[in-house]
Each structure stands twice: as structure tokens, then as C-alpha cells.
Amino acid sequence: MIINHPLLGPRDASEFTYLGDASLIDRPDGMAENAADAFYDYAYLRDNPAGEHRELWYHEAGDRSWLVVTRNTLTHEISKVELARDVARARGRTK
Amino acid sequence: MRYSGFRVIKEALTGHKGWKPVWREPEPKSHYDVIIIGGGGHGLATAHYLSKVYGQRNVAVVEKGWIGGGNVGRNTTIVRSNYLLDGNEPFYEFSLKLWEGLEQDVNYNAMMSQRGIINLFHTDGQRDAYIRRGNAMILNGADAELLDADQVRAEHPYLNFEDARFPIKGGLVQRRAGTARHDAVAWGYARSADLHGVDIIQNCEVTGLRIENGTCLGVETSKGFIGASKVGCAVAGNSGRVMGMAGMRLPIESHVLQAFVSEGLKPVLPSVITFGAGHFYVSQSDKGGLVFGGDIDGYNTYAQRGNLPVVEDVCEGGMALMPMIGRARLLRMWGGVMDMSMDGSPIIDRTPVQGLYFNGGWCYGGFKATPASGYCFAHLLAKDEPHPVATAYRLDRFRTGRMIDEKGAGNQPNLH
């Protein structure tokens, strides 16, 4: 698979390590009332879709940026690559 | 029809006109006591034990394609019980004991071959870990034996003992481990289940689960609605999709594992061998091909094919372990979709939906577990309580902190 890095252009997937579903950006509030349930959900449960999947890739052998890659889990086709930083900020994260 | 040596001779003398199809092709009835979704190794084994051991006669297996077309036809056929943790080892040892009697039990030649497995170690720390594992195995009634480098050399002289980075220091052996003919396992279980009255319904895809007031009433399929008092889901690899029909999110990601087979060679490998310094394992099939594999690709996928970086990684492992493998040409490679669970261990349990039961999360260790998985799932379906060797495989163990993490890798499915 070739991941079209927003800053560096097309890079081989073997330069990256994979973390998982992009929902891992949305870390729950540890101080909330329902923190135990929220963290169970966050840490262990997955949508695991057959089809379009937004997921986190880390460019470990490159510029060490985190990317959100939109990829089809049935065909391995990559339709969108974003910097995870931009995605996180768009979701209201400060960093 | 029972298979026997006498039967083979009789058929040979009468023109082989007496062989019959090995299972029926029934149309689904409107209602069953138990429906098992998934006609793979685990689903068919469940049907066999449900009907033969637990006396359930009104059982169906529904399969979207043909039986045995998923992971039971895609694995590297290794059978072993060399686990460490209390939640796992009694289960896998139970499974290995069932493997030892499987062919007599189902009256089908599964070519079970107890040729042994050796896990090589390359450092002192690894040796200590294997001693501990071997002791855990012995405590649970399995067999284990520690070999030093000279003893390994006597059995496997072709290995790369003098590798500068990863010299072979010895290995942990389980003599009762081995390989089995994977397709015959599915066919043997299917035939036996069919003989005990189970309806095996192929080309019947489950498209939905009918759930009312928190109770599962049956399955919607491409052949219409089929009612059931209990529905068991055994579709590892696709668990997320099927349980998603019940609105459930699972502690599972689907990943692809690739496997490889070389051209046929004369006998060179007497047992299954695993490399301790990289992820590589290899055995030789009865046809002569070297069957080997390594790591999963490491990203979510439902495609039954992988990518080239892992092919390279596996072949590097092979070359590091036994350089002679470089002289063999690769014949075929393929991929299978795994349920990778959050702790690397499986799940056999009830679900929050009444009448819906789940069997999955087998990671890439499902084949060796086939008999025990079927037995324990049948026990759960028949008695509504877990089998004594499968009590740890709870669906909610991640919520309660009772993980069974052999590798200690945490909630990172692609690292298990």
C-alpha cells in the first residue's frame, strides 16, 4: 500500500506503524462520572467495519507525524490522508 | 456409512459404486432448537458435539458459501497446546486430547500427525521464559521437554546454529503436537454432524438477526427467515459484521494473516519449527511442500490477501533460521481474515441478547482450538453455562479486568 502523505507525497506503508481506529483521538475525560465505562469503550470496543475505515498511522521511519488515513478494508484502497493534528483540532482538541 | 479398511476393500472389488455423498443438502426447516452461524471448523465441530455428545437433534448450521471455505481451509494446520496462562492452557490441552481421538470419534481420516513442535530460543532470557512455559504446560497435564543446542542439532542439523546475531541456544519441544489435514477436519465434522441429524445449509447467508424485546428469535437469511430457540455465532474473521447485526461492538479487530507453501520437496523437516528471534514458523506437509508463515499484516482488513512488506519479513525470517529454504521456490501464498481480540485470547460466551451466543476472537490460533472450541461452545449452547476449561473466555472480561494476555501486549490487537 502507498500512503499519500500530505507533506511528503506518496510513501510506502512499510515506513509506517499502525495504531487503529481514528476514534482513539477522542480520549474520554478521566474525571467524568462515567469514566470507567467510557474508557472501557474507548480502549477495548471497536466498530471494525467492512468498508471505509478511518485509522491512525504513524510515520515512524519518516517525519514522525501521525496521519488519519481513510481506507477501504475490503479493497485496501486509500481515499483520503490527513494530518491527525488537523483532524484533532477540527474535533476541538487543543493539541 | 462407516469408513473402514473392510469397506475400502469391498468397494474396490465392486467398482466403487457404493460411495455416497458425505452429507445431505437439506432445505432449511422453519424452526430449529439451535442454529449455528458459520460452517467453518468451529461451527461444524460445535454441531458435531452438540448432536453427538449433548444429544441435540434439531440443529442447523448455516453457511454463506461452502463449508470449510474460510479459515479452516487457510491455516498452516498446526496443532499444539504450548500455552502459559491458566485461562488458556487447560483449554488447549483439552483440545489436543480431543485431536488425539478425533479420527476415531468422527470416523474420518484427518491425517493427524503428532510430529512434534519445537520453539527455538536464542537468549538466556528466552530460555528462562520457555522453562517457565514448559513447567506451566506440565502442571496442566501437557508434555514439554527442554533441549539444549546439541540436542536440537541432533534432530535438526540443517538449522542456522552459528548465526552471529541469533545463535540457536536450544528449544522447547512438545512431542504430542503436530499437524492435521485441515480440510478433512471440516469434512469429518460435517459428515459426523450430518449423520447425527444436523442440517448443514450451504449458500445461505445470514443477512440479519431477528431480535425482539432483547431476545433472539432466529436469523434472516438469503433463503428466508429461520426461527431458532438459540443462535450461536461462530464466524471468526467476520465476527464484527455478524454481531454488528445485533448492534454489538466487540473487543475485536479483523486483520489478515498470510501463509505460504513451497514446491513439493523430499522429506526434510521432521517437525514443526518456530524461530525465536523473528516471527517465522514452518512445517512440511505430507505432500512435501514447506508450509510457513509469520506476522499478521497489522492493519484492519477484511480482504483475504496481504501486502508485500510482510512477505519479505517472513522470507527473511526463513532465511535467518534455515538458509536452505532459499533454494525452494514459493508455490502459493494466501491470506485469511482473523478476529484479533484485545488480549490475544478467544471468547466463548453468552451475549447481552437472550438466546444469542458468541464464539470468536481466535486471533491466528483458531485451528488448533477447533475441537475444544466446538466442544465448549456446544456445552454452552446445551447447558447455558461455560464448560469448565473455557470459563475464562468471557465477553465482558475487558470490562472487569480479567484479561488473558499471553504476550503481555495490551489492547493492541496487531501486536498479539
Interface residues (C-beta under 8 A of the other chain):
Chain A: M1 D12 A13 S14 T17 Y18 L19 G20 D21 Y40 D41 A43 Y44 L45 R46 D47 N48 P49 A50 H53 E55 R71 T73 L74 T75 H76
Chain B: N238 G240 R241 G244 R249 L250 P251 I252 E253 S254 G298 Y299 N300 T301 Y302 A303 N307 P309 M342 F398 R399 N411 Q412 P413 N414
